[in-house]
Amino acid sequence: VCCLAGILGLMQTTDATAGGCTAQAAYTLLIHGGFVGYSERVQPHQLELLKSITRKGRARLAAGASAVDAVTEAIVAMEDSGAFDAGKGSFYNTGGFVETDAALMDGDTGRAGGVAAMQRVRNPILAARLVMDKTPHTLLVGATGERSLAALGAKLVDDPAAYFKPYPLTAPQPGDEHGTVGAVALDRCGHLAAGTSTGGTRHKLPGRVGDSPIIGAGTFANRRYALSATGKGELFMQRVATHDIAARAEYLGVPLQQAADRMVRELIGQHDGAPGAVIAISADGENVMSSNGYGVLYGYATEKLPPTSGARIGGE
Ligand code: ASP
């Protein structure tokens, strides 16, 4: 039984890579556009973007794309849009330049890839994918990591100061709020994946790395759950938040929403006083968001539910 299951698992993985996931009807795509501090700062164009990215991703999953591909593609679209704190729209650090972080995890195989403190990579999530697919490592960082990635085919921008949209270091004004991006997906093989991409927090020091590229902190997936976080990365790292939520749900047998609320609202929110939100799905069809403040932007679709987007307000 063990070996047959192993062979079937291998076949499913191969199918997923080829875009041939059709074993089950159910699929899910849940994406986020970060934690925006005030509900009045939710911008209609961001919600439209999240909806259209979700629509494309939903069609891909319906056609048999793997969860890893669906997550990667959704995040590339958000990075390229310039509408979020990821890829093109990344916040500048206190040194006046961009350093991006991203990670991707394949819940079925347990493989993961991440990049941190990238200054010239055009799509951090594609760089994370290269780490996962083309290296024996899990995390590559900084200028030397970037050189390794360029050698593996990562696209770099020629002039970072021209490519990355400059972002003021002062407090954001209404209308310019934007946040980290993430995605979780369940494909029709029944496999899960999670990814997160960010320019990090405002006013971060050069060299600072957040939770997004750290597996188990801002990004995590296994065969049961896939999660992506946004908020104050220091707390998500210190609490190993996404892994803790998955472990709490699995080991205690509690609903995923309850496990996520315990971490995001009680621990990081009430106890630590830090902003945060998580999107999470399970292979059994649980789809949850947990937020401890105003407005985590999301896009969501399943095989039954057409694409929808909105802002999830903490406390609801
Ligand atoms: N979690 C990200 C970081 O700390 C930032 C965010 O989600 O807003 O880098």
Residues whose N, C-alpha, C, O or C-beta is under 5 A from the ligand:
A	BS01	LIG	G179 T180 T198 G200 T201 G210 D211 A229 T230 G231 K232 G233 E234
